[in-house]
Amino acid sequence: MEEYFRQRFIDELNEEGDIEIRTKVWSRAEVLAKMDQDIFNGLLVDWVAAERANACDQVMEFLDENGCRDRLEALIHRIKQGAVIPFVGAGMSCASGHRLWGDFLKSLLADAPDRVQEIDAFLVAAQYEEAAQAVHDILGPVVLAEEVFAKLGSHKRRVDGPVQLLPRIFGQEVVTTNFDYVLTHAYHIAGIPFANTFSGAALRDAPGRIGNEPHCLLRLHGEADTAHGRVLTSQEYSATYTEQRTLAEVINAITGTKSLLFLGCSLTDDRTVEALKHLHANAPVGRPLHYAFLPLPENDRQQRREFLAEAGIHPIYYPTDAHDQMIEQLLITLLEGVA
């Protein structure tokens, strides 16, 4: 945990300015580290402990105000049982330099800027598959594959933000709709690389293979380095998920009796939510509760809750103007609760 906060600690030490003697200049952190590394490390440990305590206090205060504290405590209990799978969306990759999905699709049209407005119309209507299909049709499959690879491929190794905390909390399956490799790199840096990765169409094999090696990354939509098995456009969705193999069946096989925790997901009326609604409505017995870290709605909170409840998802809200900070603080609170 100290490594996650180290740079912030150093920045705070250096806030009062450099130390200058004649023509030589040192930062305060450099001076302290060189004078006594043990004191530096001790101060770092104390500073991190204070930051963690402050994060938990802020989270609990906000959750008390908005009626979500009990829900977070129930989630922590499920995590302690090893019964929670993180479901990671595009919002968790933004700190690492990636765009949210709509902005990403529009960024692919640098050579066809006159078509951006057409894509915007799909996005405003929340027709994300149709938007992706339109980008595919504009660029062609070869150019689209190269653009996705260039912008999201495994050579993009930057890992920043609260996604770095996930390996400390979740050591088994991780599910993502992201094409990028932020999760892969984050778990590798943490020293617990995934035992296997299942992408797109290959997910049909995952449930039977992860029993002995549950620490796997499950990519519902595929990965950027290859278009094989990718699920991006409306045509690719139709080809991958048919009446014989629906997205609901895939999610059901992956999760079983475990809860999902949605992170960085907008959770609008998309295929994932529709699949969960189907499972929730047709379950012969009660299904496990799912959870989501979501920005507090500005209005129609009851309507939002009812929409999510149809999919068996229960929100844990955070302030709308502090996404990365609050996701970090929520994850620290989870870490404190399960440690």
C-alpha positions as CSV (number, residue, x, y, z in Angstrom):
1,M,0.0,0.0,0.0
2,E,2.9,2.3,0.7
3,E,4.1,2.1,-2.9
4,Y,0.6,3.2,-4.2
5,F,0.8,6.4,-2.1
6,R,4.6,7.0,-2.2
7,Q,4.6,9.7,-4.9
8,R,1.8,11.6,-3.1
9,F,3.8,11.4,0.1
10,I,6.9,12.7,-1.7
11,D,4.9,15.5,-3.3
12,E,3.5,16.6,0.1
13,L,7.0,16.6,1.6
14,N,8.2,18.8,-1.2
15,E,5.4,21.4,-1.0
16,E,7.4,23.7,1.1
17,G,10.0,24.1,-1.5
18,D,13.5,22.9,-2.3
19,I,16.6,23.1,0.0
20,E,19.3,25.2,-1.6
21,I,22.9,25.5,-0.4
22,R,25.0,27.7,-2.6
23,T,24.6,26.3,-6.1
24,K,23.2,22.9,-5.0
25,V,19.5,22.2,-4.8
26,W,17.7,19.2,-3.3
27,S,14.1,18.4,-2.8
28,R,13.0,17.9,0.8
29,A,12.2,14.2,0.1
30,E,15.6,13.6,-1.3
31,V,17.3,15.1,1.7
32,L,15.2,13.1,4.2
33,A,15.7,9.8,2.3
34,K,19.5,10.3,2.1
35,M,19.9,11.4,5.7
36,D,17.9,8.5,7.2
37,Q,16.0,6.0,5.0
38,D,14.5,4.4,8.1
39,I,12.9,7.7,9.2
40,F,11.7,8.3,5.7
41,N,10.0,4.9,5.5
42,G,8.6,5.3,9.0
43,L,7.0,8.6,8.1
44,L,5.7,7.1,4.9
45,V,4.0,4.3,6.8
46,D,2.4,6.7,9.3
47,W,1.3,9.0,6.5
48,V,-0.3,6.1,4.5
49,A,-2.1,4.9,7.7
50,A,-3.5,8.4,8.2
51,E,-4.6,8.6,4.5
52,R,-6.3,5.2,4.7
53,A,-8.1,6.1,8.0
54,N,-9.2,9.5,6.4
55,A,-10.5,7.7,3.3
56,C,-12.6,5.3,5.4
57,D,-14.0,8.2,7.5
58,Q,-15.0,10.2,4.4
59,V,-16.6,7.2,2.7
60,M,-18.6,6.2,5.8
61,E,-19.8,9.8,6.4
62,F,-21.1,10.1,2.8
63,L,-22.7,6.6,2.9
64,D,-24.4,7.4,6.2
65,E,-25.9,10.5,4.6
66,N,-27.2,8.6,1.6
67,G,-28.3,5.4,3.2
68,C,-25.7,3.1,1.6
69,R,-23.5,2.1,4.6
70,D,-25.3,-1.1,5.3
71,R,-25.0,-2.1,1.7
72,L,-21.2,-1.6,1.7
73,E,-20.9,-3.6,4.9
74,A,-22.8,-6.4,3.2
75,L,-20.5,-6.2,0.2
76,I,-17.4,-6.4,2.5
77,H,-18.9,-9.6,4.1
78,R,-19.3,-11.2,0.7
79,I,-15.8,-10.3,-0.3
80,K,-14.5,-11.9,2.9
81,Q,-16.3,-15.1,1.8
82,G,-14.6,-15.0,-1.6
83,A,-18.0,-14.5,-3.2
84,V,-17.5,-11.3,-5.2
85,I,-16.2,-10.9,-8.8
86,P,-15.3,-7.4,-9.9
87,F,-16.9,-6.3,-13.2
88,V,-14.6,-3.6,-14.6
89,G,-15.7,-1.0,-17.1
90,A,-14.1,1.8,-19.1
91,G,-14.2,4.2,-16.2
92,M,-11.5,2.4,-14.4
93,S,-9.1,2.8,-17.3
94,C,-9.5,6.6,-17.7
95,A,-6.7,7.4,-15.1
96,S,-4.4,5.3,-17.3
97,G,-5.0,7.5,-20.3
98,H,-7.9,5.8,-22.0
99,R,-11.2,7.4,-23.0
100,L,-14.7,6.5,-22.1
101,W,-16.4,4.4,-24.7
102,G,-18.3,7.1,-26.7
103,D,-15.3,9.4,-26.9
104,F,-13.1,6.4,-27.9
105,L,-15.4,5.5,-30.8
106,K,-15.3,9.1,-32.0
107,S,-11.5,9.2,-31.7
108,L,-11.3,6.5,-34.3
109,L,-12.6,8.9,-37.0
110,A,-9.6,11.2,-37.3
111,D,-9.5,10.4,-41.0
112,A,-13.3,11.0,-41.4
113,P,-14.1,13.9,-39.1
114,D,-17.2,14.7,-41.2
115,R,-18.8,11.5,-39.9
116,V,-18.4,12.2,-36.2
117,Q,-21.8,13.9,-36.0
118,E,-23.4,10.6,-37.3
119,I,-21.8,8.7,-34.5
120,D,-22.8,11.3,-31.9
121,A,-26.5,10.7,-32.9
122,F,-26.1,7.0,-32.0
123,L,-24.4,7.8,-28.7
124,V,-27.0,10.3,-27.6
125,A,-29.6,7.6,-28.2
126,A,-27.5,5.2,-26.1
127,Q,-27.1,3.0,-29.2
128,Y,-23.5,1.9,-28.6
129,E,-23.5,-1.2,-30.7
130,E,-25.0,0.7,-33.6
131,A,-22.4,3.4,-33.2
132,A,-19.6,0.8,-33.2
133,Q,-21.1,-0.8,-36.3
134,A,-21.2,2.6,-38.1
135,V,-17.5,3.2,-37.2
136,H,-16.7,-0.2,-38.6
137,D,-18.7,0.5,-41.8
138,I,-17.0,3.9,-42.2
139,L,-13.4,2.7,-41.7
140,G,-13.6,-0.9,-42.9
141,P,-12.5,-4.0,-40.8
142,V,-8.8,-3.7,-41.5
143,V,-8.5,0.0,-40.5
144,L,-10.8,-0.5,-37.5
145,A,-8.7,-3.4,-36.2
146,E,-5.5,-1.3,-36.5
147,E,-7.0,1.7,-34.8
148,V,-8.3,-0.4,-31.8
149,F,-4.9,-2.1,-31.5
150,A,-2.9,1.2,-31.8
151,K,-5.0,2.9,-29.1
152,L,-5.7,0.1,-26.7
153,G,-3.1,-2.7,-27.4
154,S,-0.9,-4.4,-24.9
155,H,2.0,-2.0,-25.8
156,K,0.0,0.6,-23.8
157,R,1.5,-0.1,-20.4
158,R,0.5,2.9,-18.3
159,V,-1.3,1.9,-15.1
160,D,-2.6,4.7,-12.9
161,G,-5.4,5.4,-10.5
162,P,-7.5,3.2,-8.2
163,V,-7.4,0.2,-10.6
164,Q,-4.0,-0.5,-8.9
165,L,-5.9,-1.4,-5.7
166,L,-7.9,-4.2,-7.3
167,P,-5.2,-6.9,-7.0
168,R,-5.0,-6.3,-3.3
169,I,-8.7,-7.1,-2.9
170,F,-9.7,-9.5,-5.6
171,G,-7.4,-12.5,-6.3
172,Q,-9.6,-14.7,-8.3
173,E,-11.8,-14.1,-11.4
174,V,-12.1,-10.6,-12.8
175,V,-14.6,-9.7,-15.6
176,T,-14.2,-6.8,-17.9
177,T,-15.8,-5.3,-21.0
178,N,-12.6,-3.4,-21.8
179,F,-10.4,-4.1,-24.8
180,D,-7.3,-2.5,-23.1
181,Y,-4.7,-4.2,-21.0
182,V,-4.8,-2.0,-17.9
183,L,-6.0,-4.9,-15.7
184,T,-3.4,-7.3,-17.2
185,H,-0.6,-4.9,-16.4
186,A,-2.0,-3.9,-13.0
187,Y,-2.1,-7.6,-11.8
188,H,1.4,-8.2,-13.3
189,I,2.9,-5.3,-11.5
190,A,1.3,-6.5,-8.3
191,G,3.1,-9.8,-8.7
192,I,-0.1,-11.9,-9.3
193,P,-0.5,-12.2,-13.0
194,F,-3.6,-13.9,-14.3
195,A,-3.3,-17.6,-14.8
196,N,-5.3,-17.4,-18.0
197,T,-7.4,-15.0,-20.1
198,F,-10.6,-15.9,-21.9
199,S,-11.9,-13.5,-24.5
200,G,-15.0,-13.1,-26.5
201,A,-16.1,-16.4,-28.1
202,A,-13.6,-18.4,-26.0
203,L,-15.6,-17.6,-22.9
204,R,-17.7,-20.7,-23.5
205,D,-14.7,-22.8,-22.3
206,A,-14.0,-20.7,-19.2
207,P,-16.4,-22.2,-16.7
208,G,-15.0,-25.7,-17.1
209,R,-11.4,-24.6,-17.0
210,I,-11.2,-22.1,-14.2
211,G,-12.2,-24.4,-11.4
212,N,-8.5,-25.3,-10.6
213,E,-7.2,-21.9,-11.6
214,P,-9.8,-19.3,-10.7
215,H,-7.4,-16.4,-11.0
216,C,-8.4,-15.5,-14.6
217,L,-9.4,-12.5,-16.6
218,L,-12.6,-12.9,-18.4
219,R,-13.0,-10.5,-21.3
220,L,-16.6,-10.4,-22.4
221,H,-15.9,-8.3,-25.5
222,G,-12.4,-9.6,-26.5
223,E,-9.1,-7.8,-26.6
224,A,-7.4,-5.1,-28.6
225,D,-4.5,-7.1,-29.9
226,T,-6.7,-9.3,-32.1
227,A,-10.0,-8.9,-33.8
228,H,-10.6,-12.7,-33.5
229,G,-13.4,-13.3,-31.0
230,R,-14.0,-9.6,-30.7
231,V,-17.5,-8.4,-29.7
232,L,-17.7,-4.7,-30.7
233,T,-20.2,-4.1,-33.5
234,S,-23.9,-5.1,-33.7
235,Q,-22.9,-7.8,-36.3
236,E,-20.3,-9.2,-33.9
237,Y,-22.8,-9.3,-31.1
238,S,-25.2,-11.2,-33.2
239,A,-22.6,-13.6,-34.4
240,T,-21.3,-14.3,-30.8
241,Y,-24.6,-14.4,-28.9
242,T,-27.3,-16.4,-30.5
243,E,-30.3,-18.3,-29.2
244,Q,-28.0,-21.2,-28.5
245,R,-25.6,-19.2,-26.5
246,T,-26.8,-16.0,-25.0
247,L,-24.9,-13.4,-23.0
248,A,-27.1,-14.2,-20.0
249,E,-26.0,-17.9,-20.2
250,V,-22.3,-16.8,-20.3
251,I,-22.6,-14.5,-17.3
252,N,-24.6,-17.1,-15.4
253,A,-21.9,-19.7,-16.0
254,I,-19.1,-17.4,-15.0
255,T,-20.6,-16.0,-11.9
256,G,-22.6,-19.0,-10.5
257,T,-23.5,-18.1,-7.0
258,K,-21.1,-15.2,-6.7
259,S,-22.0,-11.5,-6.6
260,L,-20.7,-9.0,-9.1
261,L,-19.3,-5.6,-8.2
262,F,-19.5,-3.1,-11.0
263,L,-16.7,-0.6,-11.2
264,G,-16.4,2.1,-13.9
265,C,-19.6,1.0,-15.6
266,S,-22.4,3.4,-16.6
267,L,-25.0,0.6,-16.2
268,T,-27.5,2.0,-18.7
269,D,-29.9,-0.2,-20.7
270,D,-27.2,-2.2,-22.4
271,R,-26.7,-5.9,-23.2
272,T,-25.1,-6.7,-19.8
273,V,-27.9,-5.1,-17.9
274,E,-30.5,-6.8,-20.1
275,A,-28.8,-10.2,-19.5
276,L,-28.8,-9.7,-15.8
277,K,-32.5,-8.7,-15.9
278,H,-33.2,-11.9,-17.8
279,L,-31.4,-14.0,-15.2
280,H,-33.0,-12.2,-12.3
281,A,-36.5,-12.6,-13.7
282,N,-36.2,-16.2,-14.7
283,A,-34.2,-17.6,-11.7
284,P,-36.0,-20.5,-10.1
285,V,-34.6,-19.5,-6.7
286,G,-33.2,-16.3,-5.4
287,R,-30.0,-15.1,-7.1
288,P,-27.0,-13.5,-5.4
289,L,-27.1,-9.7,-5.0
290,H,-24.9,-7.6,-7.2
291,Y,-23.4,-4.3,-6.3
292,A,-22.2,-1.2,-8.1
293,F,-20.2,1.9,-7.3
294,L,-22.1,4.7,-9.0
295,P,-22.3,8.5,-9.0
296,L,-25.2,9.7,-6.9
297,P,-28.1,10.6,-9.3
298,E,-28.9,14.3,-9.3
299,N,-32.6,13.4,-9.5
300,D,-34.9,10.4,-10.0
301,R,-32.9,8.4,-7.5
302,Q,-35.9,6.0,-6.9
303,Q,-36.3,5.4,-10.6
304,R,-32.6,4.6,-10.9
305,R,-32.8,2.2,-8.0
306,E,-35.8,0.4,-9.5
307,F,-34.1,0.1,-12.9
308,L,-31.0,-1.4,-11.3
309,A,-33.0,-3.7,-9.0
310,E,-34.6,-5.3,-12.1
311,A,-31.1,-6.6,-12.8
312,G,-30.4,-7.6,-9.2
313,I,-27.9,-4.7,-8.9
314,H,-27.8,-2.5,-5.8
315,P,-26.0,0.8,-5.9
316,I,-23.4,2.2,-3.5
317,Y,-23.3,5.9,-4.4
318,Y,-20.5,8.4,-4.3
319,P,-20.4,12.2,-5.1
320,T,-20.7,12.9,-8.8
321,D,-17.8,15.4,-8.9
322,A,-15.0,13.1,-7.5
323,H,-15.0,9.8,-9.5
324,D,-11.4,8.7,-9.1
325,Q,-11.0,10.0,-5.6
326,M,-14.2,8.3,-4.3
327,I,-13.5,5.0,-6.2
328,E,-10.1,5.0,-4.5
329,Q,-11.6,5.7,-1.1
330,L,-14.3,3.1,-1.6
331,L,-11.7,0.5,-2.6
332,I,-9.5,1.4,0.4
333,T,-12.5,1.0,2.6
334,L,-13.1,-2.5,1.2
335,L,-9.4,-3.3,1.7
336,E,-9.5,-2.1,5.3
337,G,-12.7,-4.2,5.8
338,V,-11.3,-7.5,4.4
339,A,-7.7,-7.2,5.7
